[in-house]
Amino acid sequence: MDDPESLLIVGSGAMACLFAARLSAAGLPVTMLGAWAEGLAALRQSGVRVEEGDGHERCYAVQVEEDPRNCEGARYALVLVKSWQTERAAHQLARCLANDGVALTLQNGLGNLEILAKALGSHRAAQGATTTGAYLLGPGRVRPAGEGVISLAIHAQLKPLADALRRASFVVETVPDINSLQWGKLVINAAINPLTALLRVANGELLNLPSIKALMAAVAREAAAVAVGKGVHLPYPDPAVATEAIARRTGNNISSMLQDVLRGAPTEIDAINGAIVIAGDQIGLPTPVNRTLWQLVRGLVEKR
């Protein structure tokens, strides 16, 4: 991993596979560090398999590791695990990230940057956000689910990583207020993801159910009120309108939370609606709608 253009991707799920495939296709050496045995076995055997829009499946070669010691000296890392796996990823990176390296999180939810910074130091952890989507078809198999933008915080060490992402045909921008975009995405995820998971419907179906559409708006406005209470300037004027627009644009998409529920995996509900509830408690702002969804999805997982 001494080559400044080589990349370490922490994770082996949908987003990790999508990013690994596109970076590999651009001619960049990619190593995937993961813990999902079935996923790693599939990646070792066939590389990342991507179902393209034309229905054809293409394979992209990657190096696969599960021991972080085999990745020592990594200078550029993308953290693309689920939020509940961030603690483990941070400990892995503490063992292999170079002293002058940087780990960029593009994960959903709040708290991931803080976990990475605690393990690595704030100078080796960077925040980003992306609206790019992916659907995991099986171990090592992924289908793109919508092209988006990668937004990066200002960080002295991110330029080579940003250049590598652009080389892989990602749309990359550096923004002065990443907190605004992160909260903007969080509000929308909080309104869409748990409802799709509980109802087991695609994003767009929420708009066809009047009672659920109203509930979705209530979740978004409540979450936005917390953001404003914390001094965050959201990137849109009306959170309900913005949420409906995303649900409409991604109408056929299966949300990441619903994907987790269907696979019997843990969800990111704690880092999304749960994080909003906790943030609301910190500033004395009640969040009954987000709290209810938080507990309902937790109950769904506990029941299973």
N, C-alpha and C positions, 0 to 999 in steps of 0.2 A: 504493500500500500504506500510505497514511497513516491510513486508517480503523482504529482500534484493534480492530475486529471482523473486519477482513480477514485472510486467512490464506494463507501460502505453504506449499505441500506440495512437498517435495523428493523426486522419484521419479515414476514413471509405471507401476509394476507393480501387482500385485494389491491390496496393502494401500493404496498411494497412491490408486488408483482408488476403492476402497471408501470411504475417508475423505473424498475429494473429493466423491463423489456425495452422501454423507449430509450433509456440511456445506453443499453447494450446495442440497440439498433443504430445508434449514432456513433458507434465505434469506441465507446468508453468502457474500460474494464470495470466491472461491477462485482462486488462481493455482497452476498446477502447473509446477514447474521440473524439466526432465529432459534426458536425453541420448539416449534410445532413439528414433531417427528415425521408425521405423514407428509406435511408440506415440504419439508426439507428433502425427504426421500424422492418425491416427485420432481423437485427442482434439480436434484443431482442427476436423475435419470434422463430428463427431457428438456431441462432448462425451463424458462417461463413460457407457457403456451398462451397465446393471445388469440381470442376469437375476434377477428376483424369484422368491419361492417359489411364486407362482401360475403360473409359466411365462412370464409376460409380460416384455418387455424395456422398460425405461424409460431415458430419456436425461436427463442433467443437465449443464447448461452450466458450463464452466470456462474461465478464461483460461489459455493455454499459452505458456510461454517456454522457450527453451534458452540464452539469454544472461542471466546473473545481473545484468548491468548494467541490464536492463529491470525488475528487481525491487528496485531500490535503495530503502532506507527501510523494508523489511519489518520489522515488529515482532514477529510471531509466526510461527514456522516449525515444521512437523512434518517430521522426517526419517524417511522411510519407504522408503529404498533398501536393497538387500542390503548386508550387512556389508562385502563386498569393494569396495563403491562408496562407503564412508563418507569416505575420504580426498578423493575428488573432490567430494563433497557439502560437506565442510568448507571446501574452497577456494572453492566457489561462494558459500557463505554468508558467507565472509569479505569478499566483494565487495559483498554486498547487504544483510546484516542490519544494522538500525539500531543505533546505539551503545547504546541502551537496550532493544534487542530480546532475544529469547530463542528458542533452538532446542531443541525437545524431541525426543529420540530415543525411539522405541517399537520399535526394531529387535531382532532376535534376537541372541544371542551376547554375548560380552564385548568390551570395548575400544572400543566406539563412542563412549561419552561422553568418554573420554580423548582420542580423535582430535578430536572437536568442540571440547573445551575448549582443546586446544593451539592450534587455529586461531582460536578466537573469544574465549578467556578463560573462566575457570570461571563467571563471573557471567552469561554469555550462553549457557550450555549446561546442559540439565536432563535428568535421567534419568526414564524411565517404562517401564512394561511393560504388555503387553496380551495377553489370551487370545482376542481376536476373530480370526476366520479369514476368509480370502478365497481364491478360486480364479480364476486368470487364464484366461479363455476364449480370449483373443486380444488384439491391440492395442486398448487402450481398452475392453475388455469384461471384466466381472468378475461372479462369482457369490459371494454371501455364503456363508461356510462355518462358521457357528456364532457366536452372540452371546457376547460375553465381557465382561470388566471391564478398564477402563483404570486402572492404578495409577500415581500420580504421586509423585515425591519432593517433600519440602517445599522450595519455592523461592519467593522473594519476588515474582517476576514472572509466575508461572504462573496466577494466578486468572482473568484474562480468557480465557486459552486453555482452561482447565478449564470455564469457563462456556459457551464456544462449543461445546465437545464435548458438554456436557450438553444444550445447545439442539438438537444434532443427534441426540438420543436415545441417546447413548452413556452407559453406566454408568461414572461416574468417581469414584474415591476417592483421597484423599491419605493416604499411609502414612508412618510414622516411619522404617521400615527398608526402603527400596526394594531394598537389596542382597539381603535375604532372598528377596524375590519374584523378583528377577532370576536369582539362582542356582537358586531352586526351578524356574523355567521352564527354565533351561539344562539342569539334570539330566534333566528329562523329554524335552526336545528331543534331547539326546544319546542317549537310549535308544531313541527312536522314529524320528527322522528318518533317520539313516543306514541303519537296517535296512530301512525302507520303500523307500529309494532303491536299495539293493543288490538287494532282492528284487522290487522294482516291484509292491508291493501297497499297498492302503489300510491305514490305521492299525489297524483292528480285526482284520485278517487275522493280525497278529503274535500275537494271543492264541490263534489256532486252530492254531498250530504249536508243539508242546511244546518242541522244542529252541530255537526262536527266542524263545519266551516266557521261558525260563530265561536266555538270553543277554541279553535286554532287562533283566531284573532285575539281572544282573551288572553291566551298564553303569551302570545307575542307582545301584547301591550304591557302585560304585567312584567315580563322579562325586561322590556325596554325601559320601564320605569326604574328598575334596579340599576340598569346601566347609567341612566341619566343621574340617578341619585349618587352614583359613584364618580360622577364627573366625566363620563364617557360621552363623546359626541358621536352618535351613530351615523353610519354612512347613507341613511335614507330618512325622509321626513316622517313617514307613517309605517310602523313595523308591520301592521296587519296587511297593508297593501303590498309591501315588499315580500312578505311571506307567501301571500297568494300568488304573486308573480313567479316566485321560485317553484312553488308547487305546480303551477301551470307549465312552466318551462321544462320541468323534470317530471312531467306527468306519468311517464311510463317507468320511471326509476323505482327500484325497490330500495328503500332507505337502508343505510348501514345498520341501523338498530333493528329493523325488521330482518335483515340478513342474519344478524346475530341470533335473534329469537328463533328463526327457522332452522338454524344450525345447532340450536341447543347450547349456544355459547354465552358467556357473560356479556352484558351490554355496557355502553358508556353513559348510562343514565346518571350515575353519580357525578360525572364531570360536566354534564349538560344541565338538566333541570335541577339536580342536587346542588350543583355549584351556584346556580341562580338563587336557590333558597338560602344557602349559607351566606351568600353576598347580601341578600336582602336582610337577613337577621343581623348582619354586622352594622347596617345603617338604620335599623329599626323600621324596615319596610316589609309589611306582610306579603307573602307570596302563596296564597292558598291554592291557586290553580296549578302552579308549577309543583308545589309540594304534593298535591294529590296525584299528579302524573308520575312524579318521582316514586312515590310509594306503590302505585299500581304496577309500574314496570318492575320494580324490585320484587313485588309480590308474585308477579308472573314468573320471574326467574326462580324465586324460592319454591314455588309450587312445582315447577318442573324438576 
